[in-house]
Amino acid sequence: DVQSLRVARGDDDSAETSPESALRTALRLGEGALIVGEVRGEEASTLYEAMRVGAASGTVLGTVHGDCADAVRTRMTEDLGVSESAFAATGFVLTVADTERGRRAVAIEEVESVAGGTELRPLFALDDGDLEPTGRLDRGESSLLADLAAPGEGYGETLTALNARADHLRSLAADGVTRPAAIRAEEDDRPDASEEPW
């Protein structure tokens, strides 16, 4: 189920609640993913508080305007008052931009906590117009992938499951199955769905 909360912005005198209040309400609604359409004010601190404590089943997403991961980090830490240590709760930053082929993902960078702050490590980058892996995942260098491992599961097993999932989604996309409900229906109808590594 999806529950939307509408919020007031700026000097809006509507009956809608503030973004920060709406976010706090959403956190009280229970488990499930939490997605904030645009983070641009006081709700940033609440969003990062939720990320740090693992609220919403650990799935907290937000849209932030910035032309790269470094710009997003700067916006969060300098403009919106999120501490560098709180920003370290970010798993990754996906950058979307206008390209010759339309609006598309142009980079995926993981955020890694280091002494004194965070480092941005590229996982996928544009190569000749296509988003390609940088090799970091295959070399076993991704702390994000290591964090995704189930208890008792090694990095290699997690990578194998991730690659199998990516191949499966590519196959569905090639068949024109791209809407979330259609993907779920396809997966529910598979006789071997319970044996999939994801």
N, C-alpha and C positions, 0 to 999 in steps of 0.2 A: 504494500500500500504506500501511496505517496501522500504526504500531508504538506500543503503549501502554507506558508505564513507570509502575508503581505506586510510590508513595512513602509513607514513614512520616511521621507528624505528631506533634509534641510529644514526650511521654514514651512513645510507642509502642515496645515492645521487639520488634516483629516483624522479620523478616529483610529487609523492604523497605528500600530506600536512602533517603537524605535527598533533599529536593526539589532542593537545589543540585547534589548529585552526579548525580541523574537528568538534570537539565538539561544538565550538562556531557557526560554520556554521549550524550544525544540530539544534541548539537552534533557529536559525533564520528561519528555514524551516516551522515553524508553530507548531500547537498542535499535540499531539500524544505521544506515549511512546518513551522514549529515552533509548537505551540499548548500553552500552559500553562493548565490548568483554573482555578487560583486562585493568584494571586501574593499571598503574605502573610508572607514571611520573607526569609531570606538569599538565596533564589533570585532575588530582585528585581535585585540587582546583576549576577548572571550573565545574566539575561534582557536587561538593558540593554546589557551588554557584547556580547552576540550581535547586538542590534539595531544597535549603533554600527559593528560591523565588517561588517555585511551578511551575516551567517551565514544559513543555511537559505534560500538563494535570496532573501534580503531580506524573507521573509515570516515575521514573528515576532508571534504574538498571545498575549495573556494576559487573564485576567479579574481585575479588581480591584474590590473593593467600594467604592462611592462614589456619591452621589446626583447628581453632575454632574462634568464634566471637571475643574473646579477642585478638587473634593474628591479626585479621583483623583491629580491633580498633587501636592496637599498630602500625601496618603497616601504616595506614592512618595518625595517629596523630604524630608519631615519625619519620617515614621514608619519608613520602610524604608531610609533612607540613600542613595537614588539622588540623585546630584548634579543640579542644574538643567540643566547642559550635557548630561548623559547623558539626562535626560528629553526633551530636544529631539529625540532619535532617534525619539520617538513620532510616527507619521504622523497619527493621529486617535484620538479617543476617542468611542466609541458608547455612549450612555447608554440603558439599558433600565429601565423602571419599570412599576409597576402603574398602569393607567388604568381608566376606566369601561369601556373596550372590551377589557380584559384586559392581560396583560403584553406590552409592545411597545416598540420604539425610540421615544425621545422627543427625542433630540438627537444630532447628529453634529457634532463640532467638531474642526477641524484644529489641530495644535500647530505653531506657527511660532516659529523661533528668532529672537530679537531681542537687541540689546545688553543684557547683564546678565540674560538669562533666556529665558523663553518667554512667548508670548501665545497665548490660545485664541481661535480665530476660528470662529464658527458657520457651518457649511455647510448644515445642515438643522435645522429647529426645528418644534415643534408649533404648528400653526395650526388652530384650531377642531377639534382632535382628530386631525388628520392631520399626518404628517411632511412638511413642505414645504421646498423649497430657499429659502435666504435671498437668493439672487441673486449671491452671492460667486463661484460657479463661472462663471456667465454673464458677469459683469463682467470676467473674466480676472484675478481677485485671489487665486486659490488657488495657493499654492506647492506643495501636495500634488499637484494635478493637473499642474502644470508638471513636477514630478519624475517623474510617470508616463509622460511622453512618451518615445517611442522615439527613438533617435538620428535626427536630421534631421526629426523630426515636430514641428510647431508646436502651441501651446496649443489653437488652434481645432480642429485635426484630432483631437487627443486628446479634446477635449470632445465632438465629433461621434461618435467611436467609443464614448465612455462613454454618451452618450444613446441610441445605437443598441442598445447592450448592455442598458441599463435597459428600453427599450421591448420588447426581445425577452424579457427575464425577466418583465416584467409580463404579456405575452401568454401565456407558459407558465403563470404563476400563475393567470391567468383561466381557463385550461383545466384547472386542477387539478394541473398538473405542478409539484410543489414539492420533492420529495425529490432530493438531489444526484445519485443514480444515474439517476433518471428524466430529469433535466435533461441529463446527459451523453449519455444514449441518444438523446434528441430531437435534440441538436446533432450527434451523430455521423451520424444518419440524414438530415440535410439535404443535398440535392444541391449547394447553393451555400455550404456551410459554409466552404470554403477562401477564399471571397471576402469573408467578414464582416470588418469593420474591427477586431474585437477578436481 
